[in-house]
Amino acid sequence: MKSFTYVAQPARVVFGAGTLGQLAGEIERLGARRALVLSTPEQRTSAEEVAQLLGARAAGVFDRAVMHVPIETARQAREAAARLEADCAVAIGGGSTIGLGKAIALESGLPIVAVPTTYAGSEMTPIYGITEAGLKKTGRDARVLPRTVIYDPELTLGLPVGISVTSALNAIAHAAEGLYAKDGNPVMDLMAEEGIRAIAASLGTIRARPRDGEARAQALYGAWLCGTVLGNVGMALHHKLCHTLGGSFNLPHAETHTIVLPHALAYNASAAPQAMQRIARALGTGDAAQGVYDLACANGAPVALRDIGLRAEDLDTACDIALRNQYPNPRPLEREAIRALLQDAFEGRRPGP
């Protein structure tokens, strides 16, 4: 067994149907009195319902969260929190909203309560990302880790099937890379494999019966595990490519992860055979890369970057950006091979054996 260091991230998780009703008590537990409720414009109604639930503890609603957390939006949210004298924030939504909460916490130290409505997993990590001048910069800081996470499967019952599938595959990506992370450990390996298994097993039911409560709970459980893995170990090639494609070309986050993951796994397969075995076992298939690709296809997810807005003429630039400030990766990053990976992902090819 390899040597490892394991340091647990502090986290309080409240999981179960109807647990949103405990939000006011969780804010009181933090010693907070005025919560700024964050959301995307599309989830304004949900944010207002949360504010109503909080009553006098609600400082207001800020509904401008968008993908990849542009620096301008982060500044507006920080200014709103200061103006409204908020002493905590409640982020209800997916990775965009939780990312905005982190951007506020990064400068102010404001405690965040996360209420995920997708399977993004950002709520379990001290990782933040802010996009400025066309480049997405990421980092780790303990201040941005939400103090409490409320997982209420009832909040995911209305999540459209297409978004559910890509969000779930995004979560699988966190666990998959955790299995070959340079700073991985046996505890995270167990969580990663179980998280992948739970999510993969839930998707067929969610697609057939979107309001199946048990399937939604299983997917959210898997997302919690996958997000915990991402929060405790480092990222590698897959996340570097997705941050490049999302931040520099404004591609949708979950769809980009869904498309790139099988190709990143294929790239690393020979250098991380044990990780690939665990991923394949969790998926119930013989090959990790092909298993992820087939899972996406079987559930109607996009598999080609050209279908989500990337242009062929952007591929060389994307390759150049991805090779800068490289993340640790099991296989060295080779320009020709990375360019071929991007071409395969652009065209939506199924990874070879």
Steps between C-alpha positions, in 0.01 A plus 500: 500500500627848415569754774240771549390788720131541581360827638121518525323815386267645766143457383148478635258315272125484555351242261142392441164583348356819647825614663469848345263561789801490734672794328408765756629280780828442315550875455428554868755230580762711318412798717386695192211746487480632142531260205540615141331243276684431173362349179509517123237716328316181403475389864380832637172341610682236704717770657193702597343191656817450705492865606138460605592187695769697683272792579679771695833317455495573124704807406396484133536310173784530247397312184783569252710184530628377162739234374871524576454791749607808300701738719247778434215290645713404799565869574130585475410220741766609750370856484141380553601292802677799656217744421236269651720428802475126442694282741455178302383385157269222389582366153210305349565344163785334315867568452452853365315621809721318748803633314367852544462439872862390511609815320333705774656291777846520344533870579261545792519168683117499507374152597311317226209258532463304176172350382585305182229438242731324252775239530793738441678424829654847542338527840744246648820664382727790601560558128396827340509623142472855369515603134674823407610621155403171338700278737357292783725501805448237767638456847448343842419693814340371820293819527282404200397155627129518594449460874182296454355315202132411487425218257125481444416256217156661467670809355633292209171338395433771242855512363468438123625159394765637264650720769475215750704271277779744418517624859532139620774424249678814614492355853640169374793694354594626847517148639671353194788746521518450875587136438826594328573824685858551610383557858231231503442264792301183577212685668442716192533192276211335684287813475584545132402150397179505703409844368546393138298182562210684665474763227531256210236273653254788542510654154287246314219538753524880501472503123197267505334650810641846569307543825607169655604608849727205576695537174538873562624430853752246369633749245531772764673255735745416222555868428583560867763226492648615170512860617670393822769327293559815296523702819769279652736419213650681203373532144668375185475522121124472471426797725775708340348445156149576621606819678674607179204424276245649737684811609657596167223397261196530730387143445235361738669349804330164551474421129871570454590262783269237354665516159864525606502234775516182289786644294695612807458151647618341177805730502592392855395133477846349456649712779224433757379140450371448856289815484353387167412161649310665783313736267408214268383288794283783633342539156456126450703501181833372372660831403484826695522744209256312281269444798470873569446575131232230473329622817476847348362366172250271671356794691485750214792721603712689245829333405656753259644843579388631162140441611531733800658798327874438456638589157761292319726804475503523883666161553861614460446790739332272752796263481745785556313628806463151647876445487567808714516468880450125478327298772674182624389209281583127487619530140716794393317756290620468142389764253428267207304257716301777673415650162379158382293463818331833432432402140337175611288687752410762240374235261342277766695183423462201730834431669687206351607189691 
